[in-house]
Amino acid sequence: MVLPTYNEAENIEPFVAAVRTHLPDDARVLIVDDGSPDGTGERADRLAERHGNVSVLHRRSKEGLGPAYIAGFRRALAGGAGLVLEMDSDFSHDPAYLPRLLDAAAGADLVIGSRYVSGGGVSDWGPMRRLISRGGSAYSRFVLGVDVQDLTGGFKCFRREVLEAIDLDSVEVRGYAFQVEMTYRAIRLGFKVVEVPIVFRDRRAGESKMDGAIITEAILSVPRLRFGAKNVKRPPEPAVEEAESPAGP
């Protein structure tokens, strides 16, 4: 489990406790902190001292979601991980859904916790944020020509083979459109993608990192992925499925 953090001091300790409850006993949690000035890194270090399956990767400064995840993925792969999970560390992604993603990974290469398939949804959002989120996924889906409903979703489980096949050095997007790029590359490389339903909730504490620059980057980067994508080795028909919706998280 790779958890990128920036100013999540209020969330990180209870969140890691919740995550560990829903992961297998042999799972490892890697916190990737981008030099948070609010003490997140120090709290993460205390967690690592208490729990042998928790470790921390400290980065000097905030460089964006994409570089933080790439650094975490590299560390996880070097440690021999067969499955690599990612999620937000602010409780917007409910750790209770983790078994659902892991179960689906038995038959897929990339599993996405999806807000926009049957059984999924969002709560605690106003109309404008819902419009931006749904519009972003619809825009990306149209431009890229793929059938993933939640392209901007950041609750995922990768098989290591997917991350090994993607040229991580060439991943360009730094903000939230990083999620779009990773999913698109996986599809273009012929990997099987499955969406499972989740309900996304607003963060419990702290402030959102979304801003106008991130939205602008996303709008501009999506066409480049389609018409100037690197590392496209073999473009078969996309293999995208929607998993059945179990009852409850």
KEMI-250078 format. One record per atom (N, C-alpha, C, O): residue in one letter; x, z, y. Coordinates in steps of 0.001 Angstrom, whole numbers, padded with zeros to 6 digits, always signed. Layout:
<bavos>
AXZY ...
</bavos>
This chain:
<bavos>
M+000840+000000-001179 M+000000+000000+000000 M+000880+000000+001235 M+001684+000910+001437 V+000722-001037+002069 V+001483-001136+003314 V+000547-000791+004471 V-000495-001422+004647 L+000929+000215+005255 L+000116+000681+006381 L+000916+000559+007671 L+001762+001410+007943 P+000674-000475+008474 P+001355-000559+009769 P+000701+000393+010766 P-000525+000500+010813 T+001514+001082+011559 T+000966+002032+012515 T+001611+001869+013884 T+002794+001556+014010 Y+000791+002092+014901 Y+001275+002237+016266 Y+000296+003150+016975 Y-000864+002794+017180 N+000767+004331+017350 N-000065+005347+017994 N-001295+005694+017160 N-002430+005587+017625 E-001049+006110+015928 E-002119+006549+015030 E-001908+008003+014605 E-002232+008376+013478 A-001359+008829+015515 A-001045+010215+015171 A-002283+010999+014732 A-002194+011868+013864 E-003435+010692+015331 E-004649+011421+014980 E-005202+011016+013616 E-005942+011777+012993 N-004848+009831+013159 N-005435+009305+011929 N-004534+009375+010708 N-005033+009496+009589 I-003213+009302+010892 I-002345+008976+009769 I-002379+010014+008647 I-002399+009637+007475 E-002386+011294+008967 E-002359+012294+007899 E-003666+012321+007094 E-003605+012262+005866 P-004836+012407+007725 P-006058+012368+006913 P-006260+011035+006219 P-006838+010977+005133 F-005783+009954+006844 F-005971+008649+006227 F-005136+008508+004960 F-005640+008051+003935 V-003879+008892+005020 V-003036+008815+003829 V-003587+009708+002720 V-003538+009341+001546 A-004105+010868+003082 A-004711+011732+002075 A-005886+011032+001397 A-006038+011111+000178 A-006712+010351+002183 A-007860+009625+001628 A-007412+008462+000761 A-007974+008225-000308 V-006396+007731+001222 V-005882+006589+000460 V-005358+007043-000897 V-005655+006425-001919 R-004586+008114-000908 R-003993+008579-002162 R-005054+008999-003163 R-004837+008918-004372 T-006197+009446-002670 T-007290+009847-003559 T-007843+008661-004332 T-008309+008826-005460 H-007800+007479-003753 H-008450+006310-004350 H-007460+005312-004960 H-007868+004244-005415 L-006187+005642-004975 L-005191+004771-005583 L-004763+005320-006944 L-004874+006523-007182 P-004280+004467-007830 P-003741+004954-009109 P-002573+005915-008876 P-001941+005896-007820 D-002298+006750-009871 D-001250+007757-009724 D+000131+007149-009483 D+000977+007770-008839 D+000364+005935-009997 D+001688+005334-009848 D+001814+004468-008591 D+002842+003823-008388 A+000785+004449-007753 A+000833+003640-006532 A+001738+004299-005493 A+001898+005519-005463 R+002323+003460-004646 R+003177+003947-003567 R+002596+003537-002220 R+001998+002470-002090 V+002774+004376-001243 V+002278+004129+000115 V+003471+003995+001045 V+004317+004886+001115 L+003535+002867+001766 L+004603+002631+002731 L+004000+002562+004128 L+003200+001673+004421 I+004380+003492+004980 I+003950+003499+006375 I+005009+002768+007191 I+006187+003123+007156 V+004582+001750+007922 V+005504+000979+008765 V+005172+001300+010214 V+004178+000811+010752 D+006001+002120+010844 D+005701+002552+012209 D+006573+001821+013216 D+007797+001784+013092 D+005918+001240+014217 D+006614+000456+015241 D+007001+001313+016446 D+006632+001000+017578 G+007735+002378+016204 G+008238+003199+017301 G+007145+003847+018117 G+007240+003889+019344 S+006102+004357+017469 S+004977+004960+018195 S+005441+006104+019086 S+006120+007011+018607 P+005090+006084+020374 P+005495+007173+021256 P+004646+008434+021115 P+004971+009462+021709 D+003548+008371+020327 D+002659+009535+020228 D+003004+010451+019063 D+002263+011397+018794 G+004106+010200+018365 G+004504+011076+017261 G+004020+010644+015891 G+004165+011395+014926 T+003445+009443+015778 T+002986+008962+014472 T+004134+008946+013464 T+003962+009368+012321 G+005297+008462+013882 G+006438+008371+012971 G+006860+009719+012436 G+007194+009836+011257 E+006854+010730+013269 E+007238+012075+012831 E+006218+012626+011838 E+006593+013260+010852 R+004951+012392+012087 R+003929+012843+011135 R+004052+012091+009814 R+003846+012662+008743 A+004387+010816+009899 A+004599+010041+008680 A+005782+010602+007885 A+005725+010679+006657 D+006836+010988+008574 D+007993+011579+007893 D+007605+012867+007177 D+008078+013125+006070 R+006760+013668+007788 R+006316+014907+007126 R+005518+014594+005862 R+005639+015287+004852 L+004705+013546+005931 L+003968+013138+004733 L+004925+012715+003623 L+004724+013058+002458 A+005956+011973+003986 A+006933+011517+002997 A+007682+012696+002378 A+008039+012659+001201 E+007918+013734+003166 E+008594+014919+002639 E+007721+015654+001623 E+008224+016227+000657 R+006404+015629+001854 R+005483+016346+000969 R+005110+015558-000279 R+004822+016146-001322 H+005113+014227-000178 H+004606+013396-001272 H+005668+012386-001697 H+006144+011590-000888 G+006025+012431-002961 G+007071+011555-003460 G+006702+010084-003460 G+007583+009224-003486 N+005402+009781-003431 N+004990+008365-003462 N+004688+007816-002071 N+004119+006732-001943 V+005065+008556-001028 V+004894+008097+000354 V+006270+007904+000972 V+007129+008780+000866 S+006485+006756+001622 S+007740+006505+002323 S+007436+005904+003693 S+006315+005467+003957 V+008440+005888+004553 V+008251+005428+005936 V+009341+004422+006280 V+010518+004633+005990 L+008926+003330+006901 L+009853+002351+007465 L+009711+002429+008979 L+008666+002079+009527 H+010755+002884+009648 H+010725+003013+011110 H+011285+001750+011745 H+012386+001307+011416 R+010512+001180+012659 R+010958+000029+013440 R+011108+000473+014894 R+010388+001359+015355 R+012031-000136+015602 R+012401+000379+016919 R+011316+000217+017963 R+011172+001066+018843 S+010550-000861+017879 S+009581-001127+018944 S+008384-001868+018389 S+008396-002345+017254 K+007355-001954+019204 K+006135-002655+018837 K+006348-004155+018983 K+006544-004661+020088 E+006307-004861+017858 E+006520-006309+017860 E+005289-007085+017429 E+005299-008316+017438 G+004237-006388+017056 G+003031-007071+016622 G+002718-006787+015165 G+003574-006352+014395 L+001475-007042+014812 L+001006-006757+013456 L+001750-007583+012415 L+002144-007062+011373 G+001942-008872+012694 G+002577-009750+011732 G+003972-009295+011329 G+004220-009108+010138 P+004900-009109+012278 P+006241-008652+011910 P+006244-007314+011180 P+007071-007103+010292 A+005333-006400+011537 A+005266-005123+010838 A+004878-005323+009375 A+005487-004739+008479 Y+003866-006148+009141 Y+003468-006410+007759 Y+004563-007128+006983 Y+004812-006794+005825 I+005220-008104+007594 I+006280-008833+006901 I+007386-007861+006466 I+007876-007937+005340 A+007769-006963+007355 A+008788-005968+007005 A+008320-005098+005841 A+009091-004791+004932 G+007048-004706+005881 G+006505-003901+004792 G+006424-004657+003485 G+006724-004107+002425 F+006021-005920+003552 F+005949-006740+002338 F+007328-006877+001698 F+007469-006776+000479 R+008331-007105+002521 R+009686-007247+001982 R+010120-005979+001257 R+010690-006036+000167 R+009846-004847+001869 R+010221-003578+001249 R+009460-003374-000066 R+010039-002921-001053 A+008170-003704-000080 A+007369-003533-001293 A+007866-004441-002415 A+007980-004006-003561 L+008161-005697-002090 L+008655-006635-003102 L+010012-006191-003632 L+010268-006276-004833 A+010876-005721-002751 A+012194-005251-003177 A+012074-004052-004106 A+012930-003833-004963 G+011009-003278-003932 G+010776-002110-004781 G+010075-002434-006088 G+009795-001535-006881 G+009788-003718-006323 G+009205-004122-007601 G+007699-004104-007671 G+007144-004161-008768 A+007004-004027-006531 A+005538-003963-006551 A+004945-005226-007162 A+005368-006336-006839 G+003970-005058-008041 G+003250-006194-008613 G+002038-006574-007790 G+001671-007747-007722 L+001414-005587-007163 L+000294-005789-006254 L+000646-005138-004924 L+001198-004038-004897 V+000333-005806-003827 V+000615-005270-002494 V-000686-005250-001708 V-001293-006293-001465 L-001104-004063-001316 L-002328-003867-000544 L-001995-003721+000934 L-000912-003261+001297 E-002933-004115+001776 E-002813-003879+003209 E-004176-003475+003755 E-005209-003940+003274 M-004170-002608+004758 M-005413-002196+005410 M-005069-001500+006709 M-003930-001087+006926 D-006075-001375+007578 D-005905-000631+008823 D-005852+000862+008514 D-006495+001336+007578 S-005075+001599+009316 S-004887+003024+009045 S-005721+003905+009966 S-005332+005033+010268 D-006875+003393+010417 D-007702+004139+011367 D-009115+004422+010838 D-010013+004768+011606 F-009301+004271+009520 F-010579+004489+008836 F-011608+003399+009099 F-012757+003538+008679 S-011236+002318+009781 S-012181+001208+009896 S-012356+000522+008536 S-013422-000018+008241 H-011312+000548+007721 H-011406+000149+006318 H-011525+001419+005487 H-010640+002275+005524 D-012601+001542+004746 D-012866+002745+003968 D-012002+002760+002711 D-012099+001840+001899 P-011153+003784+002523 P-010327+003848+001313 P-011149+003859+000018 P-010616+003540-001045 A-012427+004217+000088 A-013260+004225-001113 A-013427+002837-001716 A-013811+002708-002878 Y-013140+001791-000931 Y-013235+000431-001456 Y-011989-000007-002225 Y-012003-001070-002846 L-010925+000773-002202 L-009687+000357-002843 L-009848+000016-004326 L-009319-001007-004761 P-010551+000821-005118 P-010727+000443-006531 P-011414-000913-006695 P-011126-001643-007644 R-012316-001250-005781 R-013011-002538-005848 R-012016-003688-005694 R-012093-004673-006429 L-011084-003573-004743 L-010090-004622-004555 L-009147-004709-005748 L-008807-005804-006198 L-008729-003565-006253 L-007806-003564-007384 L-008462-004135-008635 L-007816-004858-009393 D-009727-003824-008860 D-010437-004394-010010 D-010513-005912-009894 D-010297-006624-010875 A-010822-006412-008688 A-010941-007855-008492 A-009601-008556-008654 A-009560-009731-009019 A-008503-007852-008386 A-007173-008457-008492 A-006813-008809-009927 A-005871-009568-010154 A-007546-008273-010902 A-007286-008636-012295 A-007578-010108-012549 A-007042-010696-013489 G-008438-010717-011701 G-008797-012115-011898 G-008547-012982-010690 G-009119-014066-010577 A-007698-012524-009779 A-007449-013289-008553 A-006029-013054-008090 A-005381-012083-008482 D-005549-013966-007239 D-004214-013830-006662 D-004241-013116-005315 D-003306-012399-004960 L-005318-013320-004579 L-005512-012652-003294 L-006963-012202-003215 L-007883-013004-003374 V-007156-010920-002970 V-008497-010352-002824 V-008671-009916-001377 V-007809-009238-000819 I-009781-010303-000775 I-010086-009951+000613 I-011303-009044+000640 I-012346-009391+000085 G-011186-007892+001276 G-012349-007064+001555 G-013112-007706+002695 G-012654-007700+003838 S-014278-008263+002386 S-014959-009167+003312 S-016193-008538+003941 S-017030-007944+003261 R-016282-008687+005268 R-017461-008225+006003 R-018594-009235+005948 R-019744-008890+006218 Y-018281-010489+005598 Y-019228-011570+005825 Y-019681-012280+004557 Y-020094-013439+004599 V-019601-011570+003414 V-020243-012048+002193 V-021409-011111+001890 V-021539-010050+002501 S-022250-011513+000946 S-023408-010701+000587 S-022982-009292+000188 S-022112-009116-000665 G-023599-008295+000811 G-023256-006906+000550 G-022279-006323+001541 G-022104-005105+001586 G-021626-007171+002351 G-020695-006694+003360 G-021362-006565+004716 G-022522-006939+004891 G-020617-006033+005672 G-021175-005895+007010 G-020260-005115+007926 G-019143-004760+007548 V-020734-004848+009133 V-020020-004032+010106 V-020999-003008+010674 V-022212-003219+010691 S-020440-001898+011136 S-021280-000904+011802 S-020526-000368+013016 S-019308-000520+013114 D-021245+000250+013925 D-020671+000885+015112 D-020112-000119+016125 D-019352+000265+017014 W-020470-001374+016004 W-020011-002387+016945 W-021149-002830+017846 W-022309-002873+017435 G-020791-003165+019099 G-021758-003757+019998 G-021869-005249+019767 G-021085-005820+019007 P-022849-005899+020423 P-023073-007338+020222 P-021865-008205+020558 P-021611-009183+019855 M-021108-007879+021611 M-019980-008717+022005 M-018872-008682+020958 M-018302-009721+020625 R-018562-007494+020437 R-017498-007419+019434 R-017920-008121+018146 R-017095-008754+017486 R-019185-008012+017788 R-019673-008734+016606 R-019535-010244+016812 R-019139-010973+015902 L-019865-010698+018016 L-019775-012127+018316 L-018334-012619+018241 L-018070-013686+017686 I-017401-011847+018798 I-015992-012240+018776 I-015479-012308+017343 I-014774-013249+016979 S-015831-011316+016531 S-015354-011274+015152 S-015917-012411+014314 S-015171-013141+013661 R-017233-012557+014338 R-017860-013631+013558 R-017438-015002+014085 R-017193-015931+013316 G-017359-015109+015416 G-016956-016376+016008 G-015530-016743+015637 G-015229-017913+015399 G-014644-015741+015588 G-013262-016002+015212 G-013136-016503+013794 G-012369-017427+013523 S-013881-015901+012885 S-013855-016356+011493 S-014459-017744+011361 S-013922-018590+010645 A-015581-017986+012051 A-016228-019304+011974 A-015331-020387+012568 A-015210-021473+012001 Y-014707-020096+013699 Y-013789-021050+014335 Y-012627-021384+013399 Y-012288-022552+013211 S-012021-020346+012815 S-010888-020562+011916 S-011310-021337+010672 S-010588-022214+010197 R-012477-021005+010158 R-012973-021690+008952 R-013208-023174+009242 R-012888-024026+008414 F-013759-023480+010403 F-014042-024866+010764 F-012748-025662+010977 F-012603-026767+010455 V-011818-025098+011738 V-010587-025816+012046 V-009736-026018+010794 V-009140-027080+010609 L-009679-024998+009935 L-008801-025070+008770 L-009453-025752+007575 L-008764-026159+006639 G-010770-025877+007602 G-011448-026555+006515 G-011443-025795+005213 G-011327-026394+004144 V-011569-024469+005285 V-011604-023643+004075 V-012908-022854+004038 V-013618-022755+005038 D-013209-022299+002876 D-014508-021673+002676 D-014429-020151+002551 D-015293-019533+001929 V-013409-019555+003133 V-013322-018097+003174 V-014197-017597+004321 V-014050-018051+005456 Q-015099-016671+004032 Q-016041-016208+005048 Q-015412-015255+006060 Q-015790-015254+007231 D-014452-014444+005611 D-013836-013462+006504 D-012344-013745+006634 D-011511-012999+006119 L-012023-014827+007324 L-010622-015233+007468 L-009811-014253+008305 L-008593-014173+008142 T-010449-013515+009187 T-009718-012591+010045 T-009629-011188+009444 T-009056-010288+010058 G-010189-010999+008257 G-010184-009680+007630 G-008779-009214+007286 G-007940-010011+006868 G-008521-007914+007464 G-007197-007362+007218 G-007137-006352+006098 G-006189-005571+006023 F-008141-006348+005213 F-008166-005447+004053 F-007958-006338+002834 F-008884-007029+002408 K-006733-006329+002259 K-006375-007334+001264 K-005521-006747+000145 K-004892-005698+000285 C-005529-007467-000966 C-004626-007168-002068 C-003977-008476-002524 C-004661-009391-002982 F-002654-008553-002394 F-001884-009725-002803 F-001205-009466-004144 F-000660-008383-004357 R-001227-010423-005035 R-000291-010401-006143 R+001080-010760-005584 R+001182-011539-004636 R+002138-010191-006169 R+003469-010424-005608 R+003829-011898-005593 R+004579-012350-004728 E+003288-012663-006567 E+003605-014087-006625 E+003173-014833-005360 E+003806-015813-004966 V+002099-014368-004730 V+001635-015005-003499 V+002643-014785-002377 V+003014-015728-001677 L+003079-013562-002209 L+004027-013254-001142 L+005383-013903-001396 L+006082-014277-000455 E+005755-014037-002668 E+007016-014700-002991 E+006951-016198-002700 E+007953-016801-002314 A+005777-016797-002885 A+005635-018239-002676 A+005555-018607-001201 A+005977-019692-000803 I+005015-017703-000394 I+004939-017960+001049 I+006313-017717+001665 I+006950-016701+001387 D+006760-018633+002485 D+008028-018449+003193 D+007797-017455+004327 D+007392-017835+005426 L+008059-016183+004051 L+007758-015148+005039 L+008556-015335+006325 L+008112-014923+007396 D+009737-015958+006224 D+010539-016188+007434 D+009855-017149+008394 D+010121-017125+009596 S+008971-017999+007868 S+008356-019018+008720 S+006976-018614+009229 S+006331-019391+009933 V+006510-017408+008886 V+005223-016943+009401 V+005376-016689+010896 V+006218-015892+011311 E+004570-017359+011695 E+004792-017374+013142 E+003882-016422+013924 E+004283-015915+014971 V+002683-016176+013439 V+001705-015432+014235 V+002040-013950+014217 V+002316-013380+013161 R+002015-013336+015381 R+002387-011933+015510 R+001179-011004+015576 R+001257-009851+015152 G+000052-011508+016113 G-001130-010665+016289 G-002073-010739+015100 G-001650-010982+013969 Y-003360-010524+015370 Y-004332-010419+014284 Y-004572-011745+013564 Y-005065-011745+012436 A-004235-012872+014189 A-004361-014153+013490 A-003348-014283+012364 A-003400-015242+011594 F-002429-013335+012258 F-001554-013244+011083 F-002376-013236+009804 F-001983-013824+008797 Q-003534-012556+009852 Q-004382-012497+008661 Q-004884-013887+008287 Q-004952-014227+007106 V-005234-014683+009280 V-005689-016052+009029 V-004563-016865+008406 V-004772-017581+007426 E-003379-016753+008974 E-002248-017544+008483 E-001924-017215+007034 E-001708-018127+006237 M-001885-015944+006673 M-001526-015571+005305 M-002550-016079+004301 M-002184-016577+003237 T-003826-015956+004631 T-004861-016428+003708 T-004821-017948+003585 T-004930-018488+002484 Y-004664-018632+004706 Y-004621-020092+004676 Y-003445-020593+003839 Y-003595-021515+003038 R-002291-019991+004026 R-001133-020414+003241 R-001352-020167+001747 R-000966-020992+000919 A-001963-019047+001404 A-002225-018768-000007 A-003135-019838-000610 A-002902-020302-001726 I-004165-020223+000129 I-005085-021255-000364 I-004355-022586-000522 I-004488-023252-001549 R-003591-022969+000485 R-002889-024255+000427 R-001856-024302-000699 R-001545-025379-001208 L-001330-023157-001084 L-000376-023103-002184 L-001060-023063-003552 L-000389-023007-004582 G-002390-023092-003558 G-003123-023194-004811 G-003507-021873-005453 G-003943-021857-006604 F-003358-020772-004742 F-003694-019475-005318 F-005201-019215-005254 F-005900-019723-004377 K-005667-018434-006180 K-007091-018110-006270 K-007423-016958-005332 K-006820-015888-005416 V-008377-017177-004444 V-008787-016176-003461 V-010211-015727-003760 V-011097-016556-003963 V-010429-014425-003789 V-011743-013840-004042 V-012095-012901-002894 V-011244-012140-002434 E-013326-012946-002433 E-013814-012014-001418 E-014745-010998-002068 E-015644-011368-002823 V-014530-009727-001777 V-015415-008670-002251 V-016017-007984-001029 V-015340-007840-000011 P-017268-007560-001112 P-017939-007020+000081 P-017464-005629+000466 P-017270-004763-000387 I-017280-005431+001768 I-017016-004108+002335 I-017839-003972+003610 I-018278-004968+004185 V-018043-002747+004042 V-018635-002471+005351 V-017528-001934+006250 V-016892-000925+005943 F-017313-002615+007348 F-016264-002267+008311 F-016861-001349+009368 F-017941-001614+009894 R-016150-000271+009674 R-016634+000690+010675 R-015621+000810+011807 R-014438+000520+011628 D-016088+001233+012951 D-015186+001408+014081 D-014228+002552+013783 D-014550+003456+013012 R-013045+002510+014399 R-012030+003530+014166 R-012539+004917+014512 R-013388+005071+015389 R-012018+005934+013819 R-012428+007315+014072 R-011814+007865+015354 R-012482+008551+016128 A-010531+007558+015573 A-009820+008106+016734 A-008801+007085+017212 A-008471+006137+016499 G-008301+007290+018439 G-007310+006378+018987 G-007961+005166+019622 G-009184+005067+019718 E-007103+004239+020057 E-007573+003075+020789 E-007261+001793+020036 E-006245+001694+019349 S-008150+000809+020173 S-007945-000492+019560 S-006733-001180+020178 S-006451-001020+021365 K-006020-001950+019354 K-004848-002695+019839 K-005223-004118+020273 K-004360-004863+020738 M-006480-004500+020130 M-006917-005849+020501 M-006896-006020+022009 M-007343-005145+022750 D-006370-007161+022461 D-006387-007463+023887 D-006481-008969+024081 D-006519-009726+023111 G-006520-009403+025349 G-006702-010810+025636 G-005577-011681+025120 G-005820-012805+024681 A-004332-011179+025163 A-003195-011969+024691 A-003298-012241+023199 A-002953-013330+022741 I-003771-011260+022440 I-003914-011424+020997 I-004999-012453+020691 I-004840-013284+019797 I-006103-012394+021436 I-007188-013356+021222 I-006724-014771+021564 I-007025-015722+020843 T-005989-014902+022672 T-005477-016216+023062 T-004522-016774+022017 T-004588-017955+021676 E-003635-015924+021508 E-002707-016367+020464 E-003472-016878+019248 E-003108-017894+018656 A-004535-016164+018882 A-005313-016571+017719 A-005957-017942+017931 A-005920-018794+017043 I-006541-018149+019100 I-007204-019425+019384 I-006220-020585+019310 I-006539-021647+018775 L-005024-020377+019848 L-004037-021453+019903 L-003316-021667+018584 L-002894-022783+018280 S-003172-020614+017805 S-002358-020723+016587 S-003100-021388+015437 S-002472-022023+014589 V-004428-021257+015387 V-005166-021796+014246 V-005006-023311+014110 V-004736-023775+013002 P-005156-024108+015169 P-004923-025557+015004 P-003511-025889+014539 P-003321-026852+013797 R-002519-025110+014960 R-001146-025364+014525 R-000997-025149+013027 R-000222-025841+012368 L-001740-024190+012494 L-001684-023960+011049 L-002189-025182+010295 L-001629-025555+009264 R-003247-025805+010807 R-003852-026941+010106 R-003013-028209+010260 R-002817-028953+009299 F-002525-028442+011460 F-001913-029734+011734 F-000390-029697+011830 F+000262-030734+011950 G+000169-028482+011775 G+001627-028404+011795 G+002154-027324+010887 G+003229-026772+011121 A+001381-027013+009825 A+001751-025905+008945 A+003033-026197+008192 A+003264-027308+007714 K+003854-025171+008102 K+005080-025272+007322 K+004829-024726+005915 K+003823-024067+005653 N+005761-025016+005032 N+005760-024437+003688 N+004513-024786+002903 N+004065-023986+002082 V+003941-025956+003131 V+002799-026394+002341 V+003336-027240+001190 V+003631-028422+001366 K+003460-026631+000012 K+004126-027279-001112 K+003178-028152-001926 K+003564-029223-002396 R+001958-027702-002090 R+001008-028489-002871 R-000402-028145-002397 R-000793-026981-002489 P-001173-029091-001899 P-002485-028793-001326 P-003634-029156-002259 P-004239-030213-002082 P-003963-028310-003260 P-005104-028594-004107 P-006399-028223-003413 P-006395-027742-002279 E-007502-028448-004097 E-008776-027996-003556 E-008764-026480-003483 E-008324-025833-004433 P-009236-025884-002381 P-009231-024431-002261 P-010051-023774-003371 P-011148-024222-003705 A-009486-022689-003940 A-010184-021934-004965 A-010622-020608-004379 A-009886-019623-004431 V-011812-020586-003827 V-012313-019408-003134 V-013600-018970-003800 V-014496-019784-004023 E-013695-017699-004116 E-014878-017187-004782 E-015385-015951-004072 E-014644-015267-003366 E-016630-015685-004267 E-017245-014447-003767 E-017563-013583-004961 E-018319-013992-005842 A-016991-012376-005005 A-017242-011475-006117 A-018628-010882-005999 A-019208-010836-004914 E-019152-010430-007117 E-020461-009789-007092 E-020385-008491-006328 E-019342-007838-006288 S-021484-008124-005729 S-021519-006936-004892 S-021986-005733-005677 S-023167-005640-006014 P-021062-004780-005988 P-021521-003563-006624 P-022266-002687-005628 P-022204-002925-004422 A-022951-001702-006113 A-023711-000827-005223 A-022811+000230-004639 A-022199+001017-005362 G-022733+000243-003310 G-021999+001291-002609 G-020510+001082-002651 G-020022+000245-003411 P-019753+001850-001822 P-018301+001747-001807 P-017677+002361-003029 P-016454+002355-003167 
</bavos>
